[in-house]
Amino acid sequence: MDKQFSRRDFLGSTAKIAIGLVAPTWLSAIAKADVLRASVGRKLDPDAILVVLQLSGGNDGLNTVVPYADSRYHQLRPTLGFTEDSALVLAEGLGLHPEMGSLKTLYKEGKVAIINGVGYPRPNRSHFKSMEIWQSASPDTSLKHGWLGRHLDVLDKRSHLNPVFALGLSTDKPRALQADDYSVPCFASLADIQNMVGDPDAERMLRMIQGEGGSEGEAVVRAANRSALDAMVLLRDKLKGFAPKQSYPDNAFGNGFKQISQIIAASPQTRVLYFSAGGFDTHARQADQHGRLMKGFSDAVLAFQREMEELGKADKVVVLVFSEFGRRSYENASGGTDHGAAGPMFLIGKQVKGGLYGPKPDLSKLVDGDIPFGVDFRQVYATALDQWMGGESERVLGAKFAPLEVLRA
């Protein structure tokens, strides 16, 4: 059975399900064990949750974390640049985009670590290739599958994971979640869970298909499938019992964080959640589009943080935010910016040591018009793996990368 199973493989007519889409790897896995109760690496809180947000298209880092005090910034961006009066001042001559007031609120509370200058050697400006590099954590493409998928494989071999230990909100499985053995269920929305197990006739047929007889191995698979269906029905019912208290913006960020808050409230087995929001390829007329994106992201993450606080989960959740590359230091003739290299990452949550990390953007030392990287993105991944999820970053990343001291844990 194909390990790269996603909601489009499962959803469809009852007849199609009856033909053979009845035992995806993740569905069969549930009989193995319950929630992971021990970390593999450092002995950390086994209930820690990592939420990964992918900003697809290449977020403009220089207009996200703004070097407003640098005269070269204004020379390179005569129309797109923000002044000290408009930027949301942080420190060291840096500020946030004017539309990021909600994130500034969390920053003032010490819950946002801004890591500047994140990238990798010999940057690639192709969306597809650079995203593959970030999601696989392998600039030379020598490592198979995704960085989170490899982490899940390591955990699963140590103590078999519940199949909802990791979830993706996506129609297709992101490379980051692809693993050798462990398989992550991905859904476009929580409504897909209702579609999967909400039709009594389809569910009845799925259970009947399991049948009786056959080899001992086949009997184990059938029992696993029945247990998995029971678990999905339970998750569906628990999701109905939680209504978010916060007001989320009606956009990809708000919808994503709202659904993730529902999963966290309803599914104590889930430890890794992944979703993406697009629109960041701002080659033309960037000002309005990027402003909307920054406001949508900022407002949604503040609502999510407040939701976690109300749920009593704020100590358990860290949000990691990345984009496949930054953008060029200079604006183009279309009022936008083109594909660049290094940019900022964010770690957000109560257990984050808020502040500015990494090198301040130095526009006097551009490399082919780009901000050079000063922090390898795998250092941030190593931080999440070793210091938050109790993983083994050297094993997962294929080499040792020094974690950043940005987490209170």
Contacts in CASP RR format, 6 or more apart in sequence:
PFRMAT RR
TARGET T0000
AUTHOR 0000-0000-0000
METHOD contacts of the structure
MODEL  1
MDKQFSRRDFLGSTAKIAIGLVAPTWLSAIAKADVLRASVGRKLDPDAIL
VVLQLSGGNDGLNTVVPYADSRYHQLRPTLGFTEDSALVLAEGLGLHPEM
GSLKTLYKEGKVAIINGVGYPRPNRSHFKSMEIWQSASPDTSLKHGWLGR
HLDVLDKRSHLNPVFALGLSTDKPRALQADDYSVPCFASLADIQNMVGDP
DAERMLRMIQGEGGSEGEAVVRAANRSALDAMVLLRDKLKGFAPKQSYPD
NAFGNGFKQISQIIAASPQTRVLYFSAGGFDTHARQADQHGRLMKGFSDA
VLAFQREMEELGKADKVVVLVFSEFGRRSYENASGGTDHGAAGPMFLIGK
QVKGGLYGPKPDLSKLVDGDIPFGVDFRQVYATALDQWMGGESERVLGAK
FAPLEVLRA
1 23 0 8 1.000
1 24 0 8 1.000
1 25 0 8 1.000
2 9 0 8 1.000
2 24 0 8 1.000
3 25 0 8 1.000
3 178 0 8 1.000
3 179 0 8 1.000
3 180 0 8 1.000
3 181 0 8 1.000
3 183 0 8 1.000
4 173 0 8 1.000
4 178 0 8 1.000
4 183 0 8 1.000
5 24 0 8 1.000
5 25 0 8 1.000
5 26 0 8 1.000
5 173 0 8 1.000
5 183 0 8 1.000
5 185 0 8 1.000
6 170 0 8 1.000
6 171 0 8 1.000
6 172 0 8 1.000
6 173 0 8 1.000
6 185 0 8 1.000
6 186 0 8 1.000
7 171 0 8 1.000
7 185 0 8 1.000
7 186 0 8 1.000
7 187 0 8 1.000
7 188 0 8 1.000
7 192 0 8 1.000
7 196 0 8 1.000
8 171 0 8 1.000
8 172 0 8 1.000
9 21 0 8 1.000
9 24 0 8 1.000
10 17 0 8 1.000
10 21 0 8 1.000
10 24 0 8 1.000
10 196 0 8 1.000
11 192 0 8 1.000
11 195 0 8 1.000
11 196 0 8 1.000
14 199 0 8 1.000
14 201 0 8 1.000
14 202 0 8 1.000
14 205 0 8 1.000
17 202 0 8 1.000
17 205 0 8 1.000
17 206 0 8 1.000
17 209 0 8 1.000
18 205 0 8 1.000
18 209 0 8 1.000
20 209 0 8 1.000
22 206 0 8 1.000
22 209 0 8 1.000
22 210 0 8 1.000
22 225 0 8 1.000
23 221 0 8 1.000
23 224 0 8 1.000
23 225 0 8 1.000
24 183 0 8 1.000
25 181 0 8 1.000
25 182 0 8 1.000
25 183 0 8 1.000
26 163 0 8 1.000
26 182 0 8 1.000
26 183 0 8 1.000
26 184 0 8 1.000
26 185 0 8 1.000
26 228 0 8 1.000
27 163 0 8 1.000
27 224 0 8 1.000
27 225 0 8 1.000
27 228 0 8 1.000
27 229 0 8 1.000
28 221 0 8 1.000
28 224 0 8 1.000
28 225 0 8 1.000
28 228 0 8 1.000
29 156 0 8 1.000
29 160 0 8 1.000
29 161 0 8 1.000
29 162 0 8 1.000
29 163 0 8 1.000
29 182 0 8 1.000
29 183 0 8 1.000
29 224 0 8 1.000
29 228 0 8 1.000
30 162 0 8 1.000
30 163 0 8 1.000
30 224 0 8 1.000
30 227 0 8 1.000
30 228 0 8 1.000
30 231 0 8 1.000
31 220 0 8 1.000
31 223 0 8 1.000
31 224 0 8 1.000
31 227 0 8 1.000
31 228 0 8 1.000
32 160 0 8 1.000
32 161 0 8 1.000
32 224 0 8 1.000
33 159 0 8 1.000
33 160 0 8 1.000
33 161 0 8 1.000
33 162 0 8 1.000
34 162 0 8 1.000
34 269 0 8 1.000
35 46 0 8 1.000
35 162 0 8 1.000
35 165 0 8 1.000
35 268 0 8 1.000
35 269 0 8 1.000
36 46 0 8 1.000
36 155 0 8 1.000
36 159 0 8 1.000
36 161 0 8 1.000
36 162 0 8 1.000
36 165 0 8 1.000
36 271 0 8 1.000
37 46 0 8 1.000
37 159 0 8 1.000
38 46 0 8 1.000
38 158 0 8 1.000
38 159 0 8 1.000
39 46 0 8 1.000
39 389 0 8 1.000
39 390 0 8 1.000
39 391 0 8 1.000
40 154 0 8 1.000
40 155 0 8 1.000
40 158 0 8 1.000
40 390 0 8 1.000
40 391 0 8 1.000
40 392 0 8 1.000
41 386 0 8 1.000
41 390 0 8 1.000
41 391 0 8 1.000
41 392 0 8 1.000
42 386 0 8 1.000
42 387 0 8 1.000
42 390 0 8 1.000
42 391 0 8 1.000
43 390 0 8 1.000
44 387 0 8 1.000
44 388 0 8 1.000
44 389 0 8 1.000
44 390 0 8 1.000
44 409 0 8 1.000
45 316 0 8 1.000
45 409 0 8 1.000
47 268 0 8 1.000
47 271 0 8 1.000
47 316 0 8 1.000
48 271 0 8 1.000
48 316 0 8 1.000
48 317 0 8 1.000
48 318 0 8 1.000
48 388 0 8 1.000
48 389 0 8 1.000
48 390 0 8 1.000
48 409 0 8 1.000
49 264 0 8 1.000
49 270 0 8 1.000
49 271 0 8 1.000
49 272 0 8 1.000
49 273 0 8 1.000
49 313 0 8 1.000
49 316 0 8 1.000
49 317 0 8 1.000
49 318 0 8 1.000
50 271 0 8 1.000
50 272 0 8 1.000
50 273 0 8 1.000
50 317 0 8 1.000
50 318 0 8 1.000
50 320 0 8 1.000
50 384 0 8 1.000
50 388 0 8 1.000
50 389 0 8 1.000
51 260 0 8 1.000
51 273 0 8 1.000
51 274 0 8 1.000
51 317 0 8 1.000
51 318 0 8 1.000
51 319 0 8 1.000
51 320 0 8 1.000
52 148 0 8 1.000
52 176 0 8 1.000
52 272 0 8 1.000
52 273 0 8 1.000
52 274 0 8 1.000
52 275 0 8 1.000
52 319 0 8 1.000
52 320 0 8 1.000
52 321 0 8 1.000
52 322 0 8 1.000
53 253 0 8 1.000
53 275 0 8 1.000
53 276 0 8 1.000
53 277 0 8 1.000
53 297 0 8 1.000
53 319 0 8 1.000
53 320 0 8 1.000
53 321 0 8 1.000
53 322 0 8 1.000
54 131 0 8 1.000
54 174 0 8 1.000
54 176 0 8 1.000
54 274 0 8 1.000
54 275 0 8 1.000
54 276 0 8 1.000
54 277 0 8 1.000
54 322 0 8 1.000
54 323 0 8 1.000
55 276 0 8 1.000
55 277 0 8 1.000
55 278 0 8 1.000
55 280 0 8 1.000
55 293 0 8 1.000
55 297 0 8 1.000
55 321 0 8 1.000
55 322 0 8 1.000
55 323 0 8 1.000
56 127 0 8 1.000
56 131 0 8 1.000
56 276 0 8 1.000
56 277 0 8 1.000
56 278 0 8 1.000
56 279 0 8 1.000
56 280 0 8 1.000
56 323 0 8 1.000
56 324 0 8 1.000
57 127 0 8 1.000
57 278 0 8 1.000
57 279 0 8 1.000
57 280 0 8 1.000
57 281 0 8 1.000
57 323 0 8 1.000
57 324 0 8 1.000
58 127 0 8 1.000
58 280 0 8 1.000
58 281 0 8 1.000
58 323 0 8 1.000
58 324 0 8 1.000
58 325 0 8 1.000
58 326 0 8 1.000
58 327 0 8 1.000
58 339 0 8 1.000
59 280 0 8 1.000
59 293 0 8 1.000
59 323 0 8 1.000
59 326 0 8 1.000
59 327 0 8 1.000
59 343 0 8 1.000
60 280 0 8 1.000
60 282 0 8 1.000
60 286 0 8 1.000
60 290 0 8 1.000
60 326 0 8 1.000
60 327 0 8 1.000
60 337 0 8 1.000
61 323 0 8 1.000
61 326 0 8 1.000
61 327 0 8 1.000
61 343 0 8 1.000
61 344 0 8 1.000
62 73 0 8 1.000
62 77 0 8 1.000
62 327 0 8 1.000
62 329 0 8 1.000
62 361 0 8 1.000
62 371 0 8 1.000
63 77 0 8 1.000
63 80 0 8 1.000
63 81 0 8 1.000
63 82 0 8 1.000
63 97 0 8 1.000
63 286 0 8 1.000
63 290 0 8 1.000
63 337 0 8 1.000
64 96 0 8 1.000
64 97 0 8 1.000
64 100 0 8 1.000
64 294 0 8 1.000
64 344 0 8 1.000
65 90 0 8 1.000
65 94 0 8 1.000
65 95 0 8 1.000
65 96 0 8 1.000
65 114 0 8 1.000
65 116 0 8 1.000
65 344 0 8 1.000
65 361 0 8 1.000
66 73 0 8 1.000
66 81 0 8 1.000
66 82 0 8 1.000
66 87 0 8 1.000
66 94 0 8 1.000
66 95 0 8 1.000
66 96 0 8 1.000
66 97 0 8 1.000
67 73 0 8 1.000
67 93 0 8 1.000
67 94 0 8 1.000
67 360 0 8 1.000
67 361 0 8 1.000
67 363 0 8 1.000
68 81 0 8 1.000
68 82 0 8 1.000
68 83 0 8 1.000
68 84 0 8 1.000
68 87 0 8 1.000
68 89 0 8 1.000
68 93 0 8 1.000
68 94 0 8 1.000
68 95 0 8 1.000
69 84 0 8 1.000
69 93 0 8 1.000
69 94 0 8 1.000
70 93 0 8 1.000
70 361 0 8 1.000
70 363 0 8 1.000
72 363 0 8 1.000
72 364 0 8 1.000
73 81 0 8 1.000
73 361 0 8 1.000
73 363 0 8 1.000
74 81 0 8 1.000
74 83 0 8 1.000
76 329 0 8 1.000
76 330 0 8 1.000
76 331 0 8 1.000
76 363 0 8 1.000
77 329 0 8 1.000
77 330 0 8 1.000
77 331 0 8 1.000
78 331 0 8 1.000
79 287 0 8 1.000
79 331 0 8 1.000
79 335 0 8 1.000
80 286 0 8 1.000
80 287 0 8 1.000
80 331 0 8 1.000
80 335 0 8 1.000
80 336 0 8 1.000
80 337 0 8 1.000
81 331 0 8 1.000
82 97 0 8 1.000
82 98 0 8 1.000
84 93 0 8 1.000
86 98 0 8 1.000
87 95 0 8 1.000
87 96 0 8 1.000
87 97 0 8 1.000
87 98 0 8 1.000
88 95 0 8 1.000
88 96 0 8 1.000
88 97 0 8 1.000
88 98 0 8 1.000
88 100 0 8 1.000
88 101 0 8 1.000
88 104 0 8 1.000
89 95 0 8 1.000
90 96 0 8 1.000
90 104 0 8 1.000
90 107 0 8 1.000
90 114 0 8 1.000
90 355 0 8 1.000
90 356 0 8 1.000
91 356 0 8 1.000
92 356 0 8 1.000
92 360 0 8 1.000
93 360 0 8 1.000
94 116 0 8 1.000
94 356 0 8 1.000
94 360 0 8 1.000
94 361 0 8 1.000
96 103 0 8 1.000
96 104 0 8 1.000
96 107 0 8 1.000
97 290 0 8 1.000
97 291 0 8 1.000
97 294 0 8 1.000
98 291 0 8 1.000
99 291 0 8 1.000
99 292 0 8 1.000
99 294 0 8 1.000
99 295 0 8 1.000
99 296 0 8 1.000
99 298 0 8 1.000
100 294 0 8 1.000
100 295 0 8 1.000
100 297 0 8 1.000
100 298 0 8 1.000
101 298 0 8 1.000
102 295 0 8 1.000
102 298 0 8 1.000
102 299 0 8 1.000
102 301 0 8 1.000
102 302 0 8 1.000
103 112 0 8 1.000
103 297 0 8 1.000
103 298 0 8 1.000
103 301 0 8 1.000
103 302 0 8 1.000
104 298 0 8 1.000
105 302 0 8 1.000
106 112 0 8 1.000
106 301 0 8 1.000
106 302 0 8 1.000
106 305 0 8 1.000
106 348 0 8 1.000
106 349 0 8 1.000
107 114 0 8 1.000
107 354 0 8 1.000
107 355 0 8 1.000
110 352 0 8 1.000
110 353 0 8 1.000
110 354 0 8 1.000
110 355 0 8 1.000
111 305 0 8 1.000
111 348 0 8 1.000
111 349 0 8 1.000
111 350 0 8 1.000
111 352 0 8 1.000
111 354 0 8 1.000
112 346 0 8 1.000
112 347 0 8 1.000
112 348 0 8 1.000
112 349 0 8 1.000
112 352 0 8 1.000
112 354 0 8 1.000
112 355 0 8 1.000
113 346 0 8 1.000
113 347 0 8 1.000
113 348 0 8 1.000
113 352 0 8 1.000
113 353 0 8 1.000
113 354 0 8 1.000
113 355 0 8 1.000
113 357 0 8 1.000
113 406 0 8 1.000
114 344 0 8 1.000
114 345 0 8 1.000
114 346 0 8 1.000
114 355 0 8 1.000
114 356 0 8 1.000
114 357 0 8 1.000
115 344 0 8 1.000
115 345 0 8 1.000
115 346 0 8 1.000
115 347 0 8 1.000
115 357 0 8 1.000
115 358 0 8 1.000
115 375 0 8 1.000
115 380 0 8 1.000
115 404 0 8 1.000
115 406 0 8 1.000
116 343 0 8 1.000
116 344 0 8 1.000
116 356 0 8 1.000
116 357 0 8 1.000
116 358 0 8 1.000
116 359 0 8 1.000
116 360 0 8 1.000
116 361 0 8 1.000
116 375 0 8 1.000
117 342 0 8 1.000
117 343 0 8 1.000
117 344 0 8 1.000
117 358 0 8 1.000
117 359 0 8 1.000
117 361 0 8 1.000
117 371 0 8 1.000
117 372 0 8 1.000
117 373 0 8 1.000
117 374 0 8 1.000
117 375 0 8 1.000
118 322 0 8 1.000
118 342 0 8 1.000
118 343 0 8 1.000
118 344 0 8 1.000
118 345 0 8 1.000
118 358 0 8 1.000
118 373 0 8 1.000
118 374 0 8 1.000
118 375 0 8 1.000
118 376 0 8 1.000
118 377 0 8 1.000
118 380 0 8 1.000
119 325 0 8 1.000
119 341 0 8 1.000
119 342 0 8 1.000
119 343 0 8 1.000
119 373 0 8 1.000
119 374 0 8 1.000
119 375 0 8 1.000
119 376 0 8 1.000
119 377 0 8 1.000
120 133 0 8 1.000
120 139 0 8 1.000
120 373 0 8 1.000
120 376 0 8 1.000
120 377 0 8 1.000
120 378 0 8 1.000
121 139 0 8 1.000
121 373 0 8 1.000
121 376 0 8 1.000
122 139 0 8 1.000
123 130 0 8 1.000
123 325 0 8 1.000
123 340 0 8 1.000
123 341 0 8 1.000
123 342 0 8 1.000
123 370 0 8 1.000
123 373 0 8 1.000
124 130 0 8 1.000
124 133 0 8 1.000
124 325 0 8 1.000
125 325 0 8 1.000
125 339 0 8 1.000
125 340 0 8 1.000
125 341 0 8 1.000
127 281 0 8 1.000
127 324 0 8 1.000
127 339 0 8 1.000
130 324 0 8 1.000
130 325 0 8 1.000
131 175 0 8 1.000
131 324 0 8 1.000
132 141 0 8 1.000
132 175 0 8 1.000
133 139 0 8 1.000
133 141 0 8 1.000
133 324 0 8 1.000
134 176 0 8 1.000
134 322 0 8 1.000
134 324 0 8 1.000
134 377 0 8 1.000
135 146 0 8 1.000
135 147 0 8 1.000
135 174 0 8 1.000
135 175 0 8 1.000
135 176 0 8 1.000
136 143 0 8 1.000
136 144 0 8 1.000
136 145 0 8 1.000
136 146 0 8 1.000
136 147 0 8 1.000
136 175 0 8 1.000
136 176 0 8 1.000
137 143 0 8 1.000
137 146 0 8 1.000
137 147 0 8 1.000
137 377 0 8 1.000
137 378 0 8 1.000
137 381 0 8 1.000
137 396 0 8 1.000
137 397 0 8 1.000
143 150 0 8 1.000
143 397 0 8 1.000
143 398 0 8 1.000
144 150 0 8 1.000
144 180 0 8 1.000
145 153 0 8 1.000
145 175 0 8 1.000
145 178 0 8 1.000
145 179 0 8 1.000
145 180 0 8 1.000
146 175 0 8 1.000
146 176 0 8 1.000
146 177 0 8 1.000
146 178 0 8 1.000
146 179 0 8 1.000
147 176 0 8 1.000
147 381 0 8 1.000
147 396 0 8 1.000
147 397 0 8 1.000
148 166 0 8 1.000
148 176 0 8 1.000
148 177 0 8 1.000
148 272 0 8 1.000
148 274 0 8 1.000
149 166 0 8 1.000
149 176 0 8 1.000
149 177 0 8 1.000
149 178 0 8 1.000
149 179 0 8 1.000
149 180 0 8 1.000
149 182 0 8 1.000
149 184 0 8 1.000
150 179 0 8 1.000
150 180 0 8 1.000
150 395 0 8 1.000
150 396 0 8 1.000
151 385 0 8 1.000
151 389 0 8 1.000
151 391 0 8 1.000
151 396 0 8 1.000
152 161 0 8 1.000
152 165 0 8 1.000
152 166 0 8 1.000
152 177 0 8 1.000
152 179 0 8 1.000
152 182 0 8 1.000
152 184 0 8 1.000
152 272 0 8 1.000
153 179 0 8 1.000
153 180 0 8 1.000
153 181 0 8 1.000
153 182 0 8 1.000
154 391 0 8 1.000
154 392 0 8 1.000
154 395 0 8 1.000
154 396 0 8 1.000
155 161 0 8 1.000
155 165 0 8 1.000
155 182 0 8 1.000
155 391 0 8 1.000
156 179 0 8 1.000
156 181 0 8 1.000
156 182 0 8 1.000
157 181 0 8 1.000
161 182 0 8 1.000
162 231 0 8 1.000
162 269 0 8 1.000
163 183 0 8 1.000
163 185 0 8 1.000
163 228 0 8 1.000
163 231 0 8 1.000
164 185 0 8 1.000
164 231 0 8 1.000
164 235 0 8 1.000
164 267 0 8 1.000
164 269 0 8 1.000
164 270 0 8 1.000
165 269 0 8 1.000
165 270 0 8 1.000
165 271 0 8 1.000
165 272 0 8 1.000
166 177 0 8 1.000
166 182 0 8 1.000
166 184 0 8 1.000
166 270 0 8 1.000
166 271 0 8 1.000
166 272 0 8 1.000
166 273 0 8 1.000
166 274 0 8 1.000
167 184 0 8 1.000
167 185 0 8 1.000
167 186 0 8 1.000
167 187 0 8 1.000
167 263 0 8 1.000
167 267 0 8 1.000
167 270 0 8 1.000
167 272 0 8 1.000
167 273 0 8 1.000
167 274 0 8 1.000
168 174 0 8 1.000
168 177 0 8 1.000
168 184 0 8 1.000
168 185 0 8 1.000
168 186 0 8 1.000
168 187 0 8 1.000
168 273 0 8 1.000
168 274 0 8 1.000
168 275 0 8 1.000
169 186 0 8 1.000
169 187 0 8 1.000
169 188 0 8 1.000
169 189 0 8 1.000
169 256 0 8 1.000
169 259 0 8 1.000
169 260 0 8 1.000
169 273 0 8 1.000
169 274 0 8 1.000
169 275 0 8 1.000
170 186 0 8 1.000
170 187 0 8 1.000
170 188 0 8 1.000
170 274 0 8 1.000
170 275 0 8 1.000
170 276 0 8 1.000
171 186 0 8 1.000
171 188 0 8 1.000
172 186 0 8 1.000
173 184 0 8 1.000
173 186 0 8 1.000
174 186 0 8 1.000
174 274 0 8 1.000
174 276 0 8 1.000
176 274 0 8 1.000
177 184 0 8 1.000
177 186 0 8 1.000
177 274 0 8 1.000
178 184 0 8 1.000
187 193 0 8 1.000
189 255 0 8 1.000
189 259 0 8 1.000
190 239 0 8 1.000
190 259 0 8 1.000
190 262 0 8 1.000
190 263 0 8 1.000
193 232 0 8 1.000
193 235 0 8 1.000
193 236 0 8 1.000
193 239 0 8 1.000
194 236 0 8 1.000
196 232 0 8 1.000
197 203 0 8 1.000
197 229 0 8 1.000
197 232 0 8 1.000
197 233 0 8 1.000
197 236 0 8 1.000
198 236 0 8 1.000
203 229 0 8 1.000
203 233 0 8 1.000
206 225 0 8 1.000
206 229 0 8 1.000
207 226 0 8 1.000
207 229 0 8 1.000
210 222 0 8 1.000
210 225 0 8 1.000
210 226 0 8 1.000
211 222 0 8 1.000
212 222 0 8 1.000
213 219 0 8 1.000
235 266 0 8 1.000
235 267 0 8 1.000
238 266 0 8 1.000
238 267 0 8 1.000
239 262 0 8 1.000
239 263 0 8 1.000
239 266 0 8 1.000
241 266 0 8 1.000
242 262 0 8 1.000
242 265 0 8 1.000
242 266 0 8 1.000
244 258 0 8 1.000
244 261 0 8 1.000
244 262 0 8 1.000
244 307 0 8 1.000
245 307 0 8 1.000
245 310 0 8 1.000
246 258 0 8 1.000
246 261 0 8 1.000
246 303 0 8 1.000
246 304 0 8 1.000
246 306 0 8 1.000
246 307 0 8 1.000
246 310 0 8 1.000
247 303 0 8 1.000
248 254 0 8 1.000
248 255 0 8 1.000
248 257 0 8 1.000
248 258 0 8 1.000
248 299 0 8 1.000
248 300 0 8 1.000
248 303 0 8 1.000
248 304 0 8 1.000
249 295 0 8 1.000
249 296 0 8 1.000
249 299 0 8 1.000
249 300 0 8 1.000
249 303 0 8 1.000
251 277 0 8 1.000
251 296 0 8 1.000
251 300 0 8 1.000
252 276 0 8 1.000
252 277 0 8 1.000
252 278 0 8 1.000
253 277 0 8 1.000
253 296 0 8 1.000
253 297 0 8 1.000
253 299 0 8 1.000
253 300 0 8 1.000
253 301 0 8 1.000
254 296 0 8 1.000
254 299 0 8 1.000
254 300 0 8 1.000
254 303 0 8 1.000
254 304 0 8 1.000
256 275 0 8 1.000
256 277 0 8 1.000
256 300 0 8 1.000
257 300 0 8 1.000
257 301 0 8 1.000
257 303 0 8 1.000
257 304 0 8 1.000
257 307 0 8 1.000
258 300 0 8 1.000
258 303 0 8 1.000
258 304 0 8 1.000
259 275 0 8 1.000
260 273 0 8 1.000
260 275 0 8 1.000
260 304 0 8 1.000
261 304 0 8 1.000
261 307 0 8 1.000
261 308 0 8 1.000
261 311 0 8 1.000
263 270 0 8 1.000
263 273 0 8 1.000
264 270 0 8 1.000
264 273 0 8 1.000
264 308 0 8 1.000
264 311 0 8 1.000
264 313 0 8 1.000
264 317 0 8 1.000
265 311 0 8 1.000
265 313 0 8 1.000
271 389 0 8 1.000
272 389 0 8 1.000
277 293 0 8 1.000
277 297 0 8 1.000
278 293 0 8 1.000
279 289 0 8 1.000
279 293 0 8 1.000
280 290 0 8 1.000
280 293 0 8 1.000
280 323 0 8 1.000
282 289 0 8 1.000
282 290 0 8 1.000
282 327 0 8 1.000
282 336 0 8 1.000
282 337 0 8 1.000
283 332 0 8 1.000
283 334 0 8 1.000
283 336 0 8 1.000
283 337 0 8 1.000
283 338 0 8 1.000
284 332 0 8 1.000
284 334 0 8 1.000
284 335 0 8 1.000
284 336 0 8 1.000
285 334 0 8 1.000
285 335 0 8 1.000
285 336 0 8 1.000
286 331 0 8 1.000
286 335 0 8 1.000
286 336 0 8 1.000
286 337 0 8 1.000
287 335 0 8 1.000
297 321 0 8 1.000
301 319 0 8 1.000
301 348 0 8 1.000
304 319 0 8 1.000
305 314 0 8 1.000
305 348 0 8 1.000
305 349 0 8 1.000
305 350 0 8 1.000
308 314 0 8 1.000
308 316 0 8 1.000
308 317 0 8 1.000
308 349 0 8 1.000
308 350 0 8 1.000
309 350 0 8 1.000
314 349 0 8 1.000
314 350 0 8 1.000
315 350 0 8 1.000
315 351 0 8 1.000
317 349 0 8 1.000
317 350 0 8 1.000
318 347 0 8 1.000
318 348 0 8 1.000
318 349 0 8 1.000
318 351 0 8 1.000
318 352 0 8 1.000
318 384 0 8 1.000
318 388 0 8 1.000
318 407 0 8 1.000
319 346 0 8 1.000
319 347 0 8 1.000
319 348 0 8 1.000
319 349 0 8 1.000
320 345 0 8 1.000
320 346 0 8 1.000
320 347 0 8 1.000
320 380 0 8 1.000
320 384 0 8 1.000
321 345 0 8 1.000
321 346 0 8 1.000
321 347 0 8 1.000
321 348 0 8 1.000
322 345 0 8 1.000
322 377 0 8 1.000
322 380 0 8 1.000
323 343 0 8 1.000
325 339 0 8 1.000
325 340 0 8 1.000
325 341 0 8 1.000
325 342 0 8 1.000
325 343 0 8 1.000
326 339 0 8 1.000
326 340 0 8 1.000
326 341 0 8 1.000
326 342 0 8 1.000
326 343 0 8 1.000
326 371 0 8 1.000
327 337 0 8 1.000
327 338 0 8 1.000
327 339 0 8 1.000
327 340 0 8 1.000
328 337 0 8 1.000
328 338 0 8 1.000
328 339 0 8 1.000
328 340 0 8 1.000
328 369 0 8 1.000
328 370 0 8 1.000
329 363 0 8 1.000
329 366 0 8 1.000
329 369 0 8 1.000
329 370 0 8 1.000
329 371 0 8 1.000
330 337 0 8 1.000
330 369 0 8 1.000
331 337 0 8 1.000
332 338 0 8 1.000
340 369 0 8 1.000
340 370 0 8 1.000
340 371 0 8 1.000
341 367 0 8 1.000
341 370 0 8 1.000
341 371 0 8 1.000
341 372 0 8 1.000
341 373 0 8 1.000
342 370 0 8 1.000
342 371 0 8 1.000
342 372 0 8 1.000
342 373 0 8 1.000
342 374 0 8 1.000
343 371 0 8 1.000
343 373 0 8 1.000
345 377 0 8 1.000
345 380 0 8 1.000
347 380 0 8 1.000
347 383 0 8 1.000
347 384 0 8 1.000
347 406 0 8 1.000
347 407 0 8 1.000
351 388 0 8 1.000
351 407 0 8 1.000
351 408 0 8 1.000
351 409 0 8 1.000
352 406 0 8 1.000
352 407 0 8 1.000
352 408 0 8 1.000
353 405 0 8 1.000
353 406 0 8 1.000
353 407 0 8 1.000
353 408 0 8 1.000
354 406 0 8 1.000
357 375 0 8 1.000
357 404 0 8 1.000
357 406 0 8 1.000
358 374 0 8 1.000
358 375 0 8 1.000
359 374 0 8 1.000
359 375 0 8 1.000
361 371 0 8 1.000
362 371 0 8 1.000
363 371 0 8 1.000
365 372 0 8 1.000
366 372 0 8 1.000
375 404 0 8 1.000
376 401 0 8 1.000
378 393 0 8 1.000
378 397 0 8 1.000
378 399 0 8 1.000
378 401 0 8 1.000
379 401 0 8 1.000
379 402 0 8 1.000
379 403 0 8 1.000
379 404 0 8 1.000
380 404 0 8 1.000
381 393 0 8 1.000
381 396 0 8 1.000
381 397 0 8 1.000
381 401 0 8 1.000
382 393 0 8 1.000
382 394 0 8 1.000
382 397 0 8 1.000
382 400 0 8 1.000
382 401 0 8 1.000
382 402 0 8 1.000
382 403 0 8 1.000
383 403 0 8 1.000
383 404 0 8 1.000
383 406 0 8 1.000
383 407 0 8 1.000
385 391 0 8 1.000
385 392 0 8 1.000
385 393 0 8 1.000
385 396 0 8 1.000
385 397 0 8 1.000
386 392 0 8 1.000
386 393 0 8 1.000
386 403 0 8 1.000
387 403 0 8 1.000
387 407 0 8 1.000
387 409 0 8 1.000
388 407 0 8 1.000
388 409 0 8 1.000
393 400 0 8 1.000
393 401 0 8 1.000
393 403 0 8 1.000
394 400 0 8 1.000
394 401 0 8 1.000
END
